[in-house]
Amino acid sequence: MTTPQSPYDDHRRPLQRALKLGTGALIVVSIISLAAWGAFRGLPGIWGVLLGAAIGGGFMLLTVISVLATARTSTTTTGAVVLGGWLLKIIVFLIIMVVLKDLYFYDHMALFVTVVIAMICVLASEMYGVITTNVTYVSESQRPE
């Protein structure tokens, strides 16, 4: 006789909650930044916020997505995907910065501030999501009889 599995047995649950809270934090930061920089610097401020939220928050969330996508594989596969993803994100970030360096349609300070705030808020909310999620250490199917 097997017992039904509890939703707390899923080891991906903390990451799913981290992704949910991180996305929510990115949306809130984006809305507040859009209002503030839009009022302060106009359209260039809005462009800076949109670019900053995509770069700062998007790159942070992509790491969680890559770990979730490989959660049911070996640790070697997960490690390779995460490290490869980081390398790819660094290359993409450098390309974006080189392309944006000489363009002036966006506010540079809005971009910088939004990237930093988005990264901090998304990381903090992901950390909170992982720390506060309840997960079992030993499931019923793993208990000795």
Wavefront OBJ file of the C-alpha trace (Angstrom):
o trace
v 0.000 0.000 0.000
v 1.412 3.364 -1.000
v 0.443 6.616 0.563
v -0.375 9.624 -1.602
v 2.442 12.081 -1.986
v 2.161 15.377 -0.201
v 2.684 18.629 -2.118
v 5.411 19.294 0.441
v 7.436 16.394 -0.993
v 8.226 18.316 -4.200
v 11.801 19.605 -3.913
v 11.064 22.220 -6.611
v 8.521 23.974 -4.402
v 10.933 26.559 -2.901
v 12.163 27.500 -6.377
v 8.623 27.842 -7.691
v 7.781 30.151 -4.809
v 11.016 32.094 -5.344
v 10.111 32.577 -9.011
v 6.616 33.748 -8.096
v 7.816 36.220 -5.461
v 10.746 37.397 -7.603
v 8.432 38.118 -10.522
v 6.079 40.013 -8.225
v 8.949 42.056 -6.813
v 10.185 42.884 -10.321
v 6.709 44.072 -11.336
v 6.397 46.274 -8.241
v 9.888 47.747 -8.685
v 9.189 48.384 -12.366
v 5.907 50.185 -11.709
v 7.356 52.372 -8.950
v 10.469 53.143 -11.002
v 8.406 53.924 -14.108
v 6.306 56.398 -12.140
v 9.293 58.038 -10.447
v 11.692 58.218 -13.397
v 8.883 59.034 -15.826
v 7.906 62.029 -13.710
v 11.508 63.039 -13.081
v 13.136 62.503 -16.498
v 10.255 61.895 -18.920
v 10.485 59.424 -21.792
v 14.261 58.816 -21.460
v 13.659 57.858 -17.815
v 10.944 55.417 -18.838
v 13.262 53.791 -21.390
v 15.999 53.558 -18.762
v 13.631 51.830 -16.343
v 12.382 49.363 -18.955
v 15.929 48.437 -19.950
v 17.077 48.271 -16.320
v 14.197 46.054 -15.216
v 14.750 43.705 -18.151
v 18.477 43.469 -17.492
v 18.526 43.414 -13.683
v 15.402 41.461 -12.880
v 15.270 39.368 -16.011
v 18.770 38.006 -15.585
v 18.075 37.118 -11.941
v 14.850 35.304 -12.818
v 16.523 33.401 -15.663
v 18.778 31.687 -13.126
v 15.785 30.404 -11.156
v 14.107 29.270 -14.383
v 17.218 27.362 -15.463
v 17.462 25.597 -12.095
v 13.743 24.749 -12.204
v 14.056 23.421 -15.749
v 16.836 21.047 -14.712
v 15.538 20.191 -11.228
v 14.695 16.604 -12.153
v 18.058 15.922 -13.784
v 21.449 15.117 -12.296
v 23.377 17.690 -10.311
v 26.020 17.714 -13.034
v 23.448 18.710 -15.645
v 21.980 21.382 -13.388
v 25.432 22.772 -12.629
v 26.400 22.818 -16.294
v 23.183 24.594 -17.284
v 23.474 27.168 -14.492
v 27.156 27.908 -15.159
v 26.586 27.984 -18.910
v 23.636 30.290 -18.348
v 25.764 32.651 -16.265
v 28.434 32.736 -18.947
v 25.816 33.402 -21.610
v 24.220 36.151 -19.497
v 27.594 37.852 -18.988
v 28.247 37.803 -22.729
v 24.743 39.115 -23.509
v 25.115 41.806 -20.820
v 28.425 42.982 -22.270
v 26.966 43.092 -25.779
v 23.956 45.079 -24.537
v 26.192 47.542 -22.711
v 28.455 48.015 -25.750
v 25.432 48.653 -27.971
v 23.774 51.024 -25.469
v 26.993 52.874 -24.590
v 26.722 55.556 -27.267
v 22.913 55.785 -27.435
v 21.047 58.587 -25.701
v 17.360 57.662 -26.035
v 17.373 56.456 -22.409
v 18.476 57.998 -19.126
v 21.724 56.377 -17.986
v 21.100 57.030 -14.300
v 17.589 55.534 -14.501
v 19.084 52.425 -16.100
v 21.765 52.064 -13.429
v 19.480 52.693 -10.451
v 16.785 50.368 -11.779
v 19.262 47.545 -12.477
v 20.647 47.763 -8.933
v 17.257 48.055 -7.209
v 15.704 45.313 -9.353
v 18.565 42.922 -8.624
v 18.438 43.576 -4.880
v 14.640 43.308 -4.626
v 14.357 40.208 -6.813
v 17.207 38.485 -4.970
v 15.741 39.374 -1.556
v 12.266 38.156 -2.502
v 13.657 34.933 -3.984
v 15.661 34.347 -0.818
v 12.563 34.964 1.307
v 10.571 32.567 -0.865
v 13.117 29.782 -0.502
v 13.642 30.270 3.232
v 9.950 30.374 4.176
v 8.698 27.480 2.028
v 7.752 24.313 3.882
v 9.236 21.138 2.432
v 9.499 17.675 3.941
v 12.916 16.259 4.662
v 11.811 12.636 4.335
v 8.726 11.626 2.362
v 6.423 8.752 3.274
v 7.653 6.753 0.286
v 11.228 6.947 1.602
v 10.440 5.876 5.171
v 11.609 2.431 6.198
v 8.833 0.042 7.142
l 1 2 3 4 5 6 7 8 9 10 11 12 13 14 15 16 17 18 19 20 21 22 23 24 25 26 27 28 29 30 31 32 33 34 35 36 37 38 39 40 41 42 43 44 45 46 47 48 49 50 51 52 53 54 55 56 57 58 59 60 61 62 63 64 65 66 67 68 69 70 71 72 73 74 75 76 77 78 79 80 81 82 83 84 85 86 87 88 89 90 91 92 93 94 95 96 97 98 99 100 101 102 103 104 105 106 107 108 109 110 111 112 113 114 115 116 117 118 119 120 121 122 123 124 125 126 127 128 129 130 131 132 133 134 135 136 137 138 139 140 141 142 143 144 145
